Amino acid sequence: MGKRRSERAAEPVEAELPLGKYLASTEKRVRDRAIRSLSAFLLKNAQESGLSLPPTELAKLWKGFWMSDKPLVQQQLAQELAHLVLMVSGIQDDDESQAKPAASPLDDTTRALSALDFYQGFWTTMQAEWHGVDKFRSVDKYYMLMRRFLFASFRLLLLNNCEDVLIKRFVQIMRGTDGPLSSNNVQVPDSLTYHVCDIYLDELERAASQLDPVPAIPVLDLLTPFMDLAATSRSKRIYERVMTSVLTPFLDACAARIPSSEQPRKRRKVHQDAATDVDLAYPHVLAHSTLETPAHGAHATDRLTPATSEDPAALYRTLKQEALRRIVAAASSPDTYVPSRRKLYALWSESQETEDDE
């Protein structure tokens, strides 16, 4: 008789990079063992060097996903690979609502940075391999994988209280040469950028909704890549996707939380209708958004959010105004594409005219 599942799970594994064919195996026993071997290897490497593997080495890990062709295997493998972002950071995340750090000689920030190296390797490989994806038969599984990894990265940031060094590293990855929000890089397919725009706020909200308590979220720092992308991209379609999927929905969500009595007359009806909607967009993200980050001289315990404020409407109003100010700052950069600069300035002017028309 074969070994019971619990006994197989307890079997020791070598800390080594598994072959892609094992990650893509249709046998869950083989796939689980490969994942455990990969996890042990990444954790050992992080403990010994404080860093994850170089992106060129990490690229080898994704071959298994490219080799898998059965939907159920793809879904399970996508979840298991994305979960490694948390495991490398030392988070034992067996339950969606609970997480705890694992014992390690490294501090939490060092391990989290190592996990973000792993996350960067994912995007490096995604943009490099995208040309070989069958857009008619296989594209959905890669979109699913992107969604899983983006969610895992947000969960990593939130479980580490959105430390400034981690936020900066995350933004650097997303806007980097191989990142999905890189400007005017012919090596990064537009479809990757479109998909990240479409899922970004939803996955951030989903990550926040699964934590209790929810930490203060420097949401404007997390939106900086999109502000820069809107300002610098020479693609009209990318500009429009950024605005319609990310920046405009965020600004509207802030505005919907400002009492209608404080809104300009010509927009009060819109916000009155929005206020009656019990399912306002991004409730957890907006309620825990803060303008304060450690870089601005505030400690995590000092951050004020609408959820902790006696006047949440004032913070929502300030949040919207600061978002618009940062958009204009991005539009003022020397690297800004001139047609986009005009559009972003027009957005600012319209917001000011609306506020003055009371």
DRENMAR-122299 format. One line per field, with one value per residue (C-alpha): residue number from 1; residue in one letter; x, y, z. Coordinates in Angstrom, 3 decimals. Layout:
<atoms>
num NUM	...
residuo a	...
px X	...
py Y	...
pz Z	...
</atoms>
This chain:
<atoms>
num 1	2	3	4	5	6	7	8	9	10	11	12	13	14	15	16	17	18	19	20	21	22	23	24	25	26	27	28	29	30	31	32	33	34	35	36	37	38	39	40	41	42	43	44	45	46	47	48	49	50	51	52	53	54	55	56	57	58	59	60	61	62	63	64	65	66	67	68	69	70	71	72	73	74	75	76	77	78	79	80	81	82	83	84	85	86	87	88	89	90	91	92	93	94	95	96	97	98	99	100	101	102	103	104	105	106	107	108	109	110	111	112	113	114	115	116	117	118	119	120	121	122	123	124	125	126	127	128	129	130	131	132	133	134	135	136	137	138	139	140	141	142	143	144	145	146	147	148	149	150	151	152	153	154	155	156	157	158	159	160	161	162	163	164	165	166	167	168	169	170	171	172	173	174	175	176	177	178	179	180	181	182	183	184	185	186	187	188	189	190	191	192	193	194	195	196	197	198	199	200	201	202	203	204	205	206	207	208	209	210	211	212	213	214	215	216	217	218	219	220	221	222	223	224	225	226	227	228	229	230	231	232	233	234	235	236	237	238	239	240	241	242	243	244	245	246	247	248	249	250	251	252	253	254	255	256	257	258	259	260	261	262	263	264	265	266	267	268	269	270	271	272	273	274	275	276	277	278	279	280	281	282	283	284	285	286	287	288	289	290	291	292	293	294	295	296	297	298	299	300	301	302	303	304	305	306	307	308	309	310	311	312	313	314	315	316	317	318	319	320	321	322	323	324	325	326	327	328	329	330	331	332	333	334	335	336	337	338	339	340	341	342	343	344	345	346	347	348	349	350	351	352	353	354	355	356	357	358
residuo m	g	k	r	r	s	e	r	a	a	e	p	v	e	a	e	l	p	l	g	k	y	l	a	s	t	e	k	r	v	r	d	r	a	i	r	s	l	s	a	f	l	l	k	n	a	q	e	s	g	l	s	l	p	p	t	e	l	a	k	l	w	k	g	f	w	m	s	d	k	p	l	v	q	q	q	l	a	q	e	l	a	h	l	v	l	m	v	s	g	i	q	d	d	d	e	s	q	a	k	p	a	a	s	p	l	d	d	t	t	r	a	l	s	a	l	d	f	y	q	g	f	w	t	t	m	q	a	e	w	h	g	v	d	k	f	r	s	v	d	k	y	y	m	l	m	r	r	f	l	f	a	s	f	r	l	l	l	l	n	n	c	e	d	v	l	i	k	r	f	v	q	i	m	r	g	t	d	g	p	l	s	s	n	n	v	q	v	p	d	s	l	t	y	h	v	c	d	i	y	l	d	e	l	e	r	a	a	s	q	l	d	p	v	p	a	i	p	v	l	d	l	l	t	p	f	m	d	l	a	a	t	s	r	s	k	r	i	y	e	r	v	m	t	s	v	l	t	p	f	l	d	a	c	a	a	r	i	p	s	s	e	q	p	r	k	r	r	k	v	h	q	d	a	a	t	d	v	d	l	a	y	p	h	v	l	a	h	s	t	l	e	t	p	a	h	g	a	h	a	t	d	r	l	t	p	a	t	s	e	d	p	a	a	l	y	r	t	l	k	q	e	a	l	r	r	i	v	a	a	a	s	s	p	d	t	y	v	p	s	r	r	k	l	y	a	l	w	s	e	s	q	e	t	e	d	d	e
px 0.000	1.119	1.879	-0.954	-1.148	-0.104	2.962	3.923	3.560	5.956	8.626	11.805	12.688	15.910	16.218	16.705	15.186	12.704	12.468	9.588	8.059	7.515	5.787	3.558	2.776	-0.861	-0.193	-0.769	1.676	4.511	3.523	3.269	6.709	8.171	6.563	7.915	11.376	11.221	10.001	12.794	15.357	14.166	14.002	17.472	18.887	17.239	18.602	22.124	22.462	19.584	18.504	16.519	17.867	18.792	15.918	17.699	17.669	14.144	13.000	13.604	10.879	8.042	8.719	6.519	3.518	4.150	4.301	1.027	-2.053	-4.840	-7.108	-7.329	-3.576	-3.065	-5.337	-3.712	-0.191	-0.940	-2.090	0.882	3.462	1.946	1.804	5.584	5.814	4.468	6.415	9.741	8.927	8.505	4.726	2.933	-0.347	-2.383	-5.584	-6.804	-7.669	-4.642	-0.921	2.138	5.872	7.997	11.122	14.163	17.576	16.657	14.492	11.043	11.995	14.974	12.852	10.088	12.609	13.792	10.194	9.870	12.959	11.031	8.032	10.226	11.426	7.829	7.309	10.691	9.701	6.135	7.175	9.930	7.656	4.492	5.267	4.959	1.530	-1.342	-3.601	-6.694	-6.290	-4.025	-4.180	-6.699	-4.403	-1.675	-4.115	-5.130	-1.479	-0.933	-3.944	-2.680	0.786	-0.510	-2.773	0.120	2.324	-0.370	-0.877	2.861	2.914	-0.113	1.135	4.354	2.413	3.247	6.800	8.197	11.188	8.845	6.463	9.392	10.718	7.269	6.833	10.312	9.405	6.125	7.738	11.050	12.362	10.671	7.697	4.160	3.881	7.090	6.654	7.260	9.113	8.463	9.555	6.581	3.350	0.510	-1.857	0.101	-0.243	-3.962	-4.612	-2.725	-4.728	-7.976	-7.260	-5.044	-7.586	-9.766	-6.879	-5.719	-9.249	-9.466	-6.157	-7.251	-10.680	-9.137	-7.181	-8.397	-7.167	-6.356	-3.113	-2.844	-2.440	-0.325	-2.622	-1.283	2.207	0.750	-0.940	2.232	3.201	-0.070	0.279	3.760	2.596	-0.312	2.068	4.858	3.256	3.063	0.212	-3.238	-4.777	-2.586	-3.338	-7.058	-6.807	-4.940	-7.506	-10.656	-9.513	-7.437	-7.177	-10.713	-12.384	-10.179	-11.003	-14.707	-14.597	-13.105	-15.682	-18.560	-17.626	-17.814	-21.275	-23.455	-23.857	-20.132	-20.208	-20.502	-24.127	-23.796	-22.470	-24.583	-27.143	-24.413	-22.946	-26.351	-27.022	-23.604	-24.145	-27.233	-25.197	-24.241	-21.523	-19.322	-16.154	-13.041	-14.452	-11.481	-8.821	-10.464	-11.339	-7.715	-5.956	-3.449	-1.334	1.353	4.264	7.498	9.270	7.171	8.173	5.240	5.325	2.877	0.966	0.652	-1.007	-4.493	-7.058	-10.776	-11.455	-9.711	-10.689	-13.517	-14.054	-13.589	-15.147	-12.357	-9.744	-11.507	-11.570	-7.874	-7.066	-8.741	-7.013	-3.614	-4.195	-4.934	-1.870	0.352	-1.169	-0.280	3.214	3.647	2.366	4.939	7.869	10.288	9.646	5.912	4.387	3.022	-0.504	-0.851	0.348	-2.456	-5.050	-3.835	-3.707	-7.254	-8.317	-6.878	-8.509	-11.881	-11.676	-10.847	-13.611	-16.093	-15.101	-15.363	-18.853	-20.638
py 0.000	3.541	6.057	8.140	11.771	13.065	10.838	11.969	15.612	15.020	13.521	15.614	17.287	18.621	22.394	22.698	24.161	21.588	20.809	22.463	19.091	18.373	21.699	20.999	17.409	16.384	14.364	16.545	14.450	15.221	18.883	19.351	17.870	20.180	23.220	22.209	21.688	25.097	26.780	25.189	26.293	29.913	30.116	28.606	31.040	33.998	32.948	32.439	35.537	37.798	37.956	35.862	34.573	36.905	37.438	35.310	32.342	33.002	32.957	29.190	28.666	29.726	27.137	24.667	26.935	27.390	23.602	22.888	22.665	21.368	24.108	22.631	22.131	25.681	27.148	25.205	25.902	29.632	29.797	27.763	29.838	33.137	31.871	31.520	35.320	35.089	31.971	33.509	36.512	34.147	34.403	31.184	32.055	28.884	30.794	33.679	35.782	34.969	35.160	34.948	35.248	32.119	31.916	33.172	34.698	37.466	40.437	40.742	43.606	41.733	38.677	40.799	42.422	38.945	37.997	41.086	39.924	36.735	38.836	40.823	37.581	36.753	39.954	39.615	36.200	37.191	39.933	37.770	34.782	36.628	36.489	32.696	32.634	31.346	34.404	32.438	29.314	30.066	33.771	33.438	31.275	33.921	36.668	34.514	34.093	37.868	38.415	35.882	37.434	40.985	39.948	38.171	41.264	43.483	40.992	41.011	44.825	44.988	42.273	44.265	47.456	49.026	49.874	52.667	50.646	47.903	50.340	51.953	48.567	47.492	50.715	50.276	46.778	47.833	50.774	49.050	48.031	44.620	45.831	45.885	49.663	50.574	53.531	53.245	49.946	47.862	44.750	45.038	43.990	46.490	43.678	43.153	46.834	46.808	43.835	45.285	48.509	46.528	44.472	46.744	48.467	45.360	43.196	45.853	46.011	42.213	42.032	44.727	43.171	39.919	41.524	42.540	45.015	46.674	48.681	52.262	52.168	54.817	54.489	57.496	56.019	52.814	54.839	56.746	54.277	54.993	58.748	58.538	56.139	58.386	61.329	59.658	57.019	57.932	55.479	57.034	53.667	53.163	56.691	56.049	52.676	54.176	56.925	54.814	51.800	53.366	57.112	58.252	55.442	56.306	60.022	59.234	56.860	59.622	62.137	59.742	59.740	63.507	64.598	65.977	69.256	69.857	69.070	71.691	72.196	70.828	67.495	67.037	64.812	62.397	62.111	61.854	58.832	57.386	57.938	55.712	52.834	50.583	49.001	52.061	51.260	50.122	50.482	48.969	50.744	54.145	53.790	52.993	55.303	57.740	60.540	59.843	57.497	56.971	59.030	61.995	61.682	59.728	56.460	53.706	54.279	58.001	57.625	59.083	57.421	58.051	54.938	56.523	60.149	62.082	63.824	61.175	63.381	65.911	63.227	61.943	65.491	65.953	62.575	63.560	66.943	65.385	62.806	65.605	67.522	64.494	63.977	67.555	67.071	64.024	66.049	68.768	66.374	67.062	63.498	64.038	63.408	66.785	65.642	63.826	66.899	68.932	66.322	66.065	69.835	69.949	67.421	69.667	72.789	71.073	70.006	73.563	75.101	72.639	73.508	77.221	76.825	76.548
pz 0.000	-0.707	1.967	3.352	2.253	5.701	5.644	2.144	3.177	6.064	3.820	3.789	0.508	-0.925	-0.997	-4.741	-7.889	-9.232	-12.912	-14.724	-15.643	-11.935	-11.329	-14.334	-13.337	-13.383	-10.219	-7.189	-5.145	-7.552	-7.846	-4.078	-3.570	-6.226	-4.573	-1.147	-2.611	-4.298	-1.107	0.938	-1.634	-1.670	2.122	2.493	-0.052	1.699	5.095	3.784	1.619	2.660	-0.966	-3.384	-6.676	-9.551	-12.003	-14.624	-12.248	-11.059	-14.687	-14.745	-12.156	-14.428	-17.110	-15.246	-15.550	-19.270	-19.635	-17.808	-20.017	-17.793	-16.335	-12.823	-12.653	-13.921	-11.246	-8.421	-9.655	-10.067	-6.446	-5.194	-7.075	-5.985	-2.409	-2.494	-2.362	1.177	2.110	1.080	3.263	6.217	6.474	7.362	5.703	6.027	6.691	4.548	7.590	9.723	9.104	11.292	10.674	10.712	12.819	10.918	11.633	9.177	10.089	8.529	6.204	4.743	4.050	2.552	0.204	-0.776	-1.552	-3.753	-5.661	-6.343	-7.386	-9.792	-11.369	-12.195	-14.203	-15.908	-17.162	-18.009	-20.397	-21.901	-22.543	-23.533	-27.243	-27.114	-25.455	-27.549	-27.281	-28.312	-26.168	-23.211	-22.394	-19.564	-17.439	-17.610	-16.695	-13.728	-12.747	-12.879	-10.667	-8.113	-7.971	-7.692	-4.816	-3.074	-3.386	-1.866	0.965	1.569	1.798	4.089	6.443	6.772	7.612	4.241	5.291	3.166	1.915	0.695	-0.995	-2.811	-3.937	-5.145	-7.150	-8.583	-9.777	-11.355	-13.169	-13.904	-17.301	-17.078	-15.061	-16.460	-15.980	-17.803	-20.157	-23.890	-23.612	-26.714	-24.801	-22.429	-24.213	-23.937	-22.952	-19.710	-18.887	-19.706	-17.441	-14.483	-14.870	-14.874	-11.744	-9.622	-7.376	-7.132	-5.919	-3.455	-2.073	-1.866	0.001	2.465	3.003	4.259	7.101	10.540	11.511	8.204	8.373	7.188	3.406	1.615	-1.370	-3.268	-3.177	-4.616	-7.372	-8.269	-11.034	-12.823	-12.496	-14.002	-16.706	-17.705	-17.948	-19.905	-22.143	-25.809	-26.295	-26.342	-25.466	-22.418	-21.225	-21.560	-19.815	-16.863	-16.502	-16.950	-14.901	-12.117	-11.592	-12.442	-10.428	-7.457	-7.646	-8.024	-5.053	-2.893	-4.099	-3.414	0.273	0.651	1.904	-0.876	1.039	0.540	-3.181	-5.935	-6.945	-10.440	-9.118	-6.017	-7.728	-8.839	-5.366	-3.719	-5.891	-5.033	-1.315	-1.387	-2.757	0.173	-1.952	-2.508	-4.423	-2.545	1.006	2.855	0.818	1.120	4.813	5.664	3.216	4.611	3.239	5.812	5.162	7.124	4.447	5.511	9.128	10.533	12.418	11.529	14.786	13.998	10.623	10.439	8.189	7.615	9.708	12.711	12.117	13.727	10.388	7.672	4.987	5.474	4.901	1.793	0.454	1.253	-0.280	-3.533	-3.589	-2.913	-5.652	-8.114	-6.933	-7.529	-10.968	-11.867	-10.468	-12.716	-15.668	-14.925	-15.323	-18.212	-19.428	-19.813	-23.235	-24.310	-25.336	-21.999	-20.121	-21.683	-20.700	-17.122	-16.734	-18.092	-15.458	-12.771	-14.221	-14.421	-10.789	-9.709	-11.778	-10.350	-6.792	-7.521	-9.015	-5.673
</atoms>
